[in-house]
Amino acid sequence: MKVVEKIHNTDVVADAPPSKAHTLRALIISSLSNGRCTIYNPLLGEDQRNVIECLKKLGVEIRFDPFDKLRAGKPTTGELQSDKITVDGADGRYTPVNDELNVGESGVGMNFLTSAANLSDKPIVITGSKRITERPIREVVEGLRQLGCKIEYLGKEGFPPIKIYGGGIKGGTAQISGQKSSQYFSSIVISSPYAENKVTLKCADEMTEKPYFDISLQMMAEFGVKAKNDNYKQIEIPKGRYSAREITIEGDYSSASFFFLAGAICKAKVTVKGLRTDTKQGDKAFLELLEKMGCRVSETDKGVCIQGQKLSAIEADMSDLPDLVPPLAIACAFAKGESRLTNIGHLRDKECDRLAVMASELVKMGVNAACDESSLIIKGSGKIHGAQIDPHNDHRIAMSFAVAGLATGGQTIENEKCVAKSFPDFWERFEVFYQ
């Protein structure tokens, strides 16, 4: 367990960690490319490590030279990092050295590899943690079946584990739902350039999490394949090949949100370096949301800066910003009035049921919080106190409540190591608030 006490340093400058979404997409696309790719400034969280191991089992040669942060003069908990990853692409056809892939806790890994593994020359089983086997995958499987792929459920219908028979993707037209996640669309689109025929993917309803799909299309274009997106209703993917290249991963607004949150609720000044202001990342919107709640936001020579002020309640449609719900919910708990975060029913299928867990853990802190099928309702309280928080193995919930502890003191986070999924050195970087 990790005990969090009140903030000491109220003028903080921090570096943004590398983007989780960009690193994962760069790994998959590089593995399909026509040569040697170099990924600079990668994130090496648990999800990335699991995907790397899966790609190696698909026969892809991947190298990185880890270095110990202690030898580099930085604090360490034993996590290894790397300046770069080198990937020798399979040119659209995997030759597996193992017939089973285990994605661990990675939902992106499960979804993306479900499409990519069809480009294997022999059958592959994909499985993962217990929680992964509870997360739906029906839409991406049905979409791939419409494109001529043979996929079999090995357990409960619509859920992993699955067996993919390989042999390629025939192509054509497929239609799936986007209400639960845009990951299904990203998955199919990223592998589709290697289909035998052109692929057209249609959305039967409204796609959630659109900014993450934008990142997928951006990364595909970086490697030389441009898909046509008609208002997220129809996506046309041409036949093609990804060209090997070097790419540098930008800073992650999702992870930076925890630093900005600290500024907001502790009335501190927090500057984060390494963030692109012209990013495709939807989670940049966290700054706009905090600004609406009363914070001052500016761009300086050092980076993006937030100055916390008295917070007011907010109503926000968060359908495209699922990863911002935990930190924004914490901000709402410290705001005056009743806040309502809506259109987030798909968060029940994340690492945990994020709606129920956020509400229950806020209640432990003395906050009036509740959820319905698709909303989170929070009444700000002036009597918030520290508590023993169970993040239910959800990295974003653990980090959000850790930041809440900077304002209350006396906060205890169970299973604090779960942050390694997306932010391996979170606790080291968190120390900046005490320097």
N, C-alpha and C positions, 0 to 999 in steps of 0.2 A: 504493500500500500504506500501511497505517496501523500504526505501531508503538505498542504499549501497554506502559507501564511500571507499576511497582508503585504502589498507592494511597498518597496522601499524607494526604487528609482522611478521618478515620474517624468523623466526626459530621456526616452529610450531611442536608440538607433539599432536596427536589426537587419540582417540579410534575409531575403526571401529564399526559401528552399526551392529546388528545381520543381517544375510542374509534373505532377503525377500523371495527368491525362496525356500530356505531350510525350513523356517518356514511354508510356505503354504503347501508344500508337506508333512511335518511332521504332520501337522494338519489333512489332508485328510487321510493319511495312518494310523495314530493313531486311527482315528474314525472308521476304518474298522478292527482294530486289535482284538485279542482275549482276551484282558484284559486291565489293567490300565497302561497307558503310561505317562511318565513325560518328558516334553520338557523344558530344561533349556536354559536360555539366548534367549528367543523368541523375535522376532520383533512384536510389537503390533501397526502397522500402520493401516490405515483405511481398507485396503484390508484384513488384518488378522482378524480384528474385525468383518467385514461383514461376512467372511467365518465362524468364530466361531458362530455367531448368526444363520447362516444357518444350521450348523451342530447341534446346539441345537434344532432347529425346526425339524430336522430329528430324534430327540429322543436321541441324544448323550449327555451324562453328561460331561460338561467341567467346570473346576474350575481354577481360578487364583486369587491370592491375590494381587490386585493392591496396590501400595504404592505411596504416593505423593512425587515427587522428591524434593520438598521444604523441607519436613520433613527429607529427606535423606541428606540434606545439599547441594543440587544442584539447579541450576536455573530451573524454570518451567514456562510453559505457561498453566498449567492445565492438560496436557496430563498425563495419568496414565501409568505406566510401571509395569512389573512383573518379578520376578526372574525366575518363572517357570509357566507352564500350565500343568494341570493334565487332561488327557482325558481317559474316560472309553469306550473302543472300543465296537462296536456293533457286532463284529465277523461276518462281511460281510452281515448283514441284518439290515437295518434301520427300526425303528418303529416310523414314524413321529408323532409329536404332533401338526403340522400345515401343511396345504396343499400348502403353497406358500413360496418360498425362494426368498429374494431380495439380490442380490450380490452387490448392489450399483454400484461403478465404477470398480469393480474388474473383469478384463478380465480372469485372471487365475481362479478366483472363478467360473465364468460362465462356462468356458470350463471344469474344473475338476468336478464340481458338475453335469454337464450334463451327465457324465458317472456314477458317484457314485450314483446319485438318482435313477438309474435303479435298484439298490439293495434295494429299498424301497418296503414295502409290500402294498403300496397304491399309487395312482396317486399324482404327485407333479407338480406344476407350478414353473418355474424359470424365474425371471425377474430381472430388474436392472434399472440403470439410463437411461436417454435419450441416452447418448453416447453408452451405452452397447447395446441398441436396434439397433444401427447403425453398430455394429461390427459383421462381418460374423461368422456364426457358422455351416455352411452347412457341412463342411468336417467331423467334429466330429459326427454330427447327422447321416450323411450317413453311416459312419463307424459303428456306433452303430446299425443302422437299419440292416446292413449286418450281424450283430452278433445276430439278433433276437429280438432287442428292439423295442418297439412301442413308437414313439415320434411324436408329432404334433406341427406344428408352429401355434401360436395364432395370429400372425400379418403378417408381410411381410415374404414371403418364403425365407428361408436361414438365418433368423435373429431372435434373441429373441424378445418377450418372447416365451417360449416353454412349452408344457405339456408332462411330462414323465409318462407313465402309470405304470411303476414299474413291479415288479414280477420277476426280475432277468435278467441276461445276458445269453443267450443260448450258445454263443461261436461259434467257427469255424474260418473261414478266412474272413478278410476284407481288402480292398485296398482303400486308400485315398491319396490326394495330400498333400505334405509338403511344398509347395512354400510360403504359407502365414505365417505359424507358426508351430513350433514343439509342441506347447501346445496341439494340437489336438491328437497327438501321446501320449504325456505324460498322458493326460486325460484318454484315453482308456486303456493304458497299466497299469496304477495304479489300476484301478478297475477290470481288467481282471482276476486276480487270483481267484476271486469268481464266475466266469462264470461256467455254468454247464459242459462245455467241454473246452478243451485247446483252447487258442486263438492264431492265427497267424495274425499279422498286417503287411501289405505291404505298402511301399511308392511308389506311381506311378511315381514320378519324383525325384527331389532333395530336401531333407529336409533342411529348413533354421533353424537357431538358435539351432544348434546341441548341444552346451554345456549345454543348459537348459534341453534337453532330457537326457544327461549324468547324470545330477543331479537327475532326476527322477529315473533312473535305480539305481544310487548309494543309494538313500534313500530307495528304495524298498529292496535292498540287506541288508541294515542296519536292516530292520525289518524282514528279513528271507526269502524273495522271490527273486530269481535270474532269470531275463529274459535274453534270448539270443538275442544279437543284431548283425545281419549280415550286417555290413557296412551301417547301417541306411536304408537299402532296405527291410529287412524282420526282424521282431521282433517276437520271440516266447515266450509266457508267459505261464508258467505251472500252473495247478490248485494248489492252496495252500491257506495258511492263514498267515496273518501278525502276528508275535509274539510280544506281549507287551514288551516294553523296555523303558529304559531311554536314552535320547539323548540330546546332547548339540549342539546348533546352532552356527556355525562358523561365523566369521566376513564377511561382505558383500563388495566385490570388486566393485560392481556397485555404492554403496553409497560412498565408499572410493575414487572413481574416482574424485569426486568434490574437495576433499582435494588435490589430486595429481595435478589436473588441476590448482589449485591456485598456487602451486609451479611452474608449468611450465610457466604460463603467467606472474607471478609476479617476476620471477627469485628468488624465495624463496626456503628455505629448509623446506620440510614438511615430517614428519615421522608419519606413521599410525600404531598403535598397534592392535593386535588381528586378524591378517589375516593369514590364513594357506597358506604356500608356496606350499603345495602339493594338493591344492584345485582342484575340478572339475569345478569351476566357470570359464567360458570362459572370463569373464570381467577382469580377471587378465591381459589379453592381452593389456589393456590400458597402462600399464607400458612399454611394448615393443614398442607400437606405439609412445609414448612420447619419448622413447629412440631413436627411428629412427629419430624423429624430432629434436633431439639435447640435450635432458635432460640427466642427469646422474642419474642412478637408482642403489640402493644398498640395501642389507639386513644387518641390524645392530642388536645389542642386544636389542634395543628398539622396532624395528619393520622394516617395509619396508619404505625406504627413497628415496625421489626424490629431486634433486637439479635442479632448473630451469636454463636454458641457452638460448641463442639465438635460436629461432625456425625456422626450414625450412619446406617448404610445403611437403605434403605427398599424395600419392595415396594409397587407401586401400579398399579392398573388405570387407564390413561390414555386409554381409548377416547373419553371425552367432552371431553378436555382436550389436543387435539393440539398447540396452540401452546405449551403448557407443557413439552413433552418436551425441547426443546433446553436451556432454562435448568435444568430439573430434572436432566438428565443431567450438566450441569456440577457442580451441587451434589453429586451422587452421586460424582463423581470425587474430591471433596475429603472424602468421608465415610469412616468406618471400616467395613469390611465389604463384602459383595457386595450391590448393589442390582439390582432387576429391575423394569423398566417394561414393562407387558404390554398386550395387546389394541390394538396400534398399527400393525397391518399397513397401514391406510389412509394412513399417513404416507409410504408409498413413492410416492404420487401427488400430493404437494405440490409446492412450487417445485423440489424435487429429491427424490431418495430419501433422506428425512431419517434413516431408520434407518442405512443404510449409511454416509452421510456423517458422522453424529455419531460412529459407531464408529471410522471411519478417522481422523478428525481428533483424537479423543481418544488414539488409539494414538500419534500423532505427539508428544503431550505426555507420553508415558511411562505412560499409563493402560492397564490391562488391560480392554479393552472389545470387545464382540462383539454381533452381532445375529442373530436367526433371522427367520423370515417375519413374526412379529408381536410380537417382544419385543426389548428392548435390555438387555443385561446388563453391569454396570459394577462392577469391583472397585476400591474406593478406594485411592489410592496416596499415600504420603508423599513420593514422589520426582517430583512433577509439575514440569515445566519448560516454559518458553515454547517456541513453535515457529512455523513459518510455516503459517498456516491458510488453506485454500482453502474458502470457504463455499459454493461451487458456486452462486453467485448467489442464495443463500437468505438473506433479511434476518434471520430469527430465529437462524440458525446464526452469522452474522457477529456479531450483538450478543451472543450467549451466549459465544462465544469471546473477544470483546473484554473482557467482564467477567472471564473466567478469567484474562486477562492482568493484571488488577489484583492478583491474588494471587501470580502467578508472576514478573511482569515479563518483558521480552524476548519479548513475543508480537507477531507480525506478522499482520495481517488483509489478505489480498488482496481486490481488488474491494470496498473498504470502502464505496463509494457505493451498494451494493445495499440498504443499510438504508433508503433513501428510499422503498421500497415501502410501508412502514408507519410509519416514524419519521424523517421528513425531517431533523430537527435533532438526531438522536441524538448525533452527535459533539460538537456544541456543549454539549448537556446533560451529556454524559459528563465534561466538564471540571470539573464540580463535585467530582469525586473527587481533584482535584489542587489545589484552592483552599485 
